[in-house]
Amino acid sequence: MINRPHKGRALPGDLPEAARIAEYEVFALRYATRAGQRSYHFMGGDPHDAPMPMDYFVWLVRGAGRTFVVDTGFGAEVAARRGRTLLRLPADGLAMLDVDVKKVQDVLITHLHYDHVGTFESFPVAQFHLQDDEMAYATGHHMAHRQFNHGYEVDEVVGMVRLVYKDRVCFHCGSAELAPGLSLHRIGGHTHGLQCVRVHTKRGWVVLASDASHFYEHFEKNRVFPTMFNVGEAVDGYATLQRLAQSPRHIVPGHDPLVMHRYPAVSPALEGIAVRLDVDPID
């Protein structure tokens, strides 16, 4: 299934009767972590080389009778090879939120890096939503260069190509509305086809930035992550995130441990595991 560009379509926020737009629940699920220093996370390093760990998330959007999973994380083998601490398989974490991955119909892949598309095979009936630019980038001539290919796992890219031939990848070009109140938007920068997800919630429009902004500091201070394909697109992307979101407080970065502190846990049992993003930050 291939989606054509949605030329001329209004963004969900431009619809004249916002009351008709669904309000979704949105969750961030922490599945892995690793230690790090500030110098690791900013192009050009950082003069204050203090500890700056990185968390790994998948996200769940649920409402209006539908369930959308955003990204699929990585598994034990990749965690061991890349020196990451796997806390739980994404599928097991989603089960804690009453999601059966074997029944999920729609998975939104922000980009094809190992920590965002690994374990995709755990979703046997899902349609995968991906930017056309991302597939072209991940299978094109830039992948001959280590500075661009190190974030990809070849078997995962090949696996996604195989799903194309099974009609299970829905390609998008730019912005696309998947449902009233939920849309995808190409950002680029970190990879050529990186996309973010915009969701209408009871607190307004929330944007799941994924790696369009790894940490809050990236979009707040216009600094960029070292793994980068197009710096100009990344910086322009920060303005896009703020245009799409209700406010800067509605932008959720892709790897910042502060997400787990700024938002309330889904329940006491899920403290440190899953937080709600459709409610106001704790601070």
N, C-alpha and C positions, 0 to 999 in steps of 0.2 A: 504494500500500500504506500503510495507516494502522495504527499501533500504538496500542492503547488503554492507558490508565494501568495500571501494574503494581501495583495495590493489594495490600498484604499480602504481597508477595514479599520474601523475605529477601535482604539484600545478599550478594554472593558470599562475603564474609568470615565470614558467619554460617552457612555450610554446615557440616554436622557432620563431613564427611570432606574436609578441605582437600587431602589427598593426591590426590584425584581432579581437582582443579582444574588446568587447563592452566597451564603457565608460558610466558609469551610473551617474546620479544625485543622491546625497545623502543628506538627511535632518535629523536634530534632532528636534523633536517636544517636547517642555516642557509642561507637562500636570498637574504637581503637585509639591509641595515643602514642606519642613518642616524645622524648626529651629533645631540647633544642636550645640554641642561643639566638639572641636578637640578630646577630650578624648573618644567620642563615636565611632570614626572612625578608630582607630588604636589599634591593639592588644597590650595590655600592657598599654594603655592610652597614654597620651602625656604630657610632662612637661609644655607646653604652652597651657593652657586650654582656648583658645580664641574661640569666636563663629565660627562655621563652618557649615553653612546650607547645606542641601542636596536637589538637584533637581531630578525630576523623568522624564524620557524621553521614548518615543517610536521613532522609526526611520523609514524612508521611503527610499527605493532604487528604482529608476525608470530609465528605459532606454531599448533600443533594443526591444521596443514594449511590455515590461513586467513591472509589478509592484510587488514589494516585501515589505511587512510590517514586521518590526522586533519588536517583542513583542507587547503586547496589553494593558499594564498598569493596572489600577484598577478603580473602580467606586465609587460612592458616599457612598454606605453602608460601604465598607471596609475602605474608607478614614475616615469616622466618627468613626468607631470602633478602628482604629489604630492611630488616632490623626494626620492625614495628611491633608494638605490643598490642596483640589482638585481645580485646576484652570479651567479645562475644561475636558470633557470626551475625551478620545483618539479619538473616532470616530468623534467627532465634530472638533477636531484639524486637523485630517486628511482631513476632508471636506474643511478646509481652504486651503489645498494644492491640491484641486480638486480630491480627492480620495473618491470614494464611497465604504465604507467598505463592502457593500452587494455584490459587484462584485469582490473583491480581491480574487485572486486564490491561492496565496502562502503567508503564514504567518510563519516567522522563530521565534521560541520560544527559547530564549537563555537558559532559565531554568524555572522551574515551581513555583518560588516564586510569592507571591500574586501581586507584583508590576510589574510583567513581563507577566503574563498570565491571569490576571483578565480581564473581558469584552471580552473574546475570543468568547463568544456567539454572539457578534456583527458582526462576520464574517461568515455568514451562508453557504457560498459555498467554503470556503478556505480549502486548504490542509495545515495541521500544521506540520512543520519540527522540529524534536526533537531528541536529543541524546537518544539512547536506555538506556544508563547508568542513565540518569536523571529520566526516568519513573521507572526503577528498584529501584532507590534510594528513590523516593518520595512515593513508595508503599511498600517499604521493611521494615526490622526490625529496621533500624535506626530511623524511624519515631516514635518509642516508646519513644524517648528521646527529651525533651524540647529544648535542645541546638541545635538540628537539625531540629525539626519540626516547630519551631515558625515562620519561614518565609513562610510557606505554608498555604493555605486555603483548608480545606478538600473538600469542595464542588467543588472547581476548579480542584483539582486533580481527583476527581471522574468524573467530567464532561469531562476531557480529556480522561480518561479511556473509557467512553461511546463512545467518538468519534473514538477510536481505533476499536470498534466493528462496527462502521459505515464506516470503511475504509477511514477515513479522517486524520489519523496521519501517517506521513512518518518518519520512524525511521532511524537514521544514526549512524554509529559506527566509531568514529574518524573523519577524514576529508572527505568531500564530495563536489564535484562541482555541483552546481544546474544549472548553466548556464555559458557560457564563460565569465569570469571576475567576477564571484560571487561564493564564496565557504564558507562552514562551517568548523569549526575546534574545536574539543573538547579540553577544557582547564582543567576542573575540579577545585578542590580547594575549592572555595566558596560553591559549591554543587558538587556532584559526577559527574554530567553530564553537567555542565556548558559549553556552546559553545560560540565562538565569530564568527563574520562575516567579511570576507575579500572581499573588493569591488574594482574593477578597475575604476578609475575616470580620468578626464582630468589632474589632478595633481599627478596621480600615485596611488599606492595601499593604500587604506584607510582601517583601521581595526576598526570596531565597537566592542570595548572590552566588552561592557555590564559590568557585575559584576566581570569579570576577573581583572578589576581595577576600583573600584568605583570612585576614584579621581586620578588626575594626580600624586599626591604624592606617591600613592601606587606603580606604576611601576617605577617611577623615583627614588625612594629611597628604593625600595625593602622592603616596609612595608606592612602589611596585615590588612585587615578589620577584626573586631572581630568575625563576624559570618563566621565560617570557618569549613569545613569538613576535608580538607587535606592541611595543611600549605605548605608542600613540593611541592605539585602540583601547589599551587598558586604562589609560588616564581618561580618555573620552568616556569609557564605560562607567567610571565613577559618577559622572554627571547623569548618565542614563539611569543608573540605579536610583539616584536621588529623584529623578523625574518620575520614575515608575512607582516609587514608594510613597506612602502617605506622609512620611517624614523620615529624617535620618534614623530615628529610633525604630523604624519599621524595616530597616535593612538588616539582614541576618548573614554575617560572613560565613565562609565555608569551613574554617578550621580553628576558629578562636575558642580556647577554653572558657573565655568569659561568657560565652553563650549559656553555659551550664550554670553560671552564677547569676546572670541577669534575668533569667526566666524561671518560673516556678516549675518544680518537678510535677510530672503527671500525677503521681501519688507518692506517699512515703516509701512504698516498696520499690519505686523506680527512681529514687534519689540518686543522682549521679549517672543515671542511665538515659532518661528521656525527660525533656521539658516541653512545655506548651508555648508555642510562638504566637498563638492567636489571642493571647491576653497581654496586657501591658507589662513591660519589664518591671522587675522588682524595684529597681532604683528610680 
